[in-house]
Amino acid sequence: MQRRFKVILEWNEDDGGGYTVIVPALPGCITEGDTVEEAMNNAHEAITGYLEALKLQGKPLPKKDTRMFFGEVEVLL
């Protein structure tokens, strides 16, 4: 069975740059990579490991991915 999980990539300028990847549907599932490609590959590994850990612990797999909306908020500085 295949599942898709939404991920959020955030550019991180600390330590020379790179991307932090968060998987909202899997609390605590976070990884990183120097490039988008590396970050996405690492996300695949992190998600796979997270789901395997849930199975080993006898916990249920998430039934569906989270609904996400993105927008902008303008504030006066």
PEBELQUI-V230805 format. One record per backbone hydrogen bond with DSSP energy under -1.0 kcal/mol. CO is the residue of the C=O (numbers start at 1). NH is the residue of the N-H. E is the energy in kcal/mol with one decimal. If there is no record, write none. Layout:
CO/NH/E  CO/NH/E
This chain:
8/22/-2.3  10/20/-2.6  14/17/-1.3  18/12/-3.3  19/33/-2.0  20/10/-2.6  21/31/-2.2  22/8/-2.6  23/26/-1.9  26/29/-2.5  28/30/-1.2  29/23/-2.0  31/21/-3.2  33/19/-3.7  35/39/-2.7  36/40/-2.7  37/41/-2.3  38/42/-2.6  39/43/-2.1  40/44/-2.1  41/45/-1.9  42/46/-2.7  43/47/-2.8  44/48/-2.3  45/49/-2.6  46/50/-2.4  47/51/-2.6  48/52/-2.2  49/53/-2.2  50/54/-2.0  51/55/-2.0  52/56/-2.4  53/57/-1.9  54/59/-2.6  55/58/-1.3
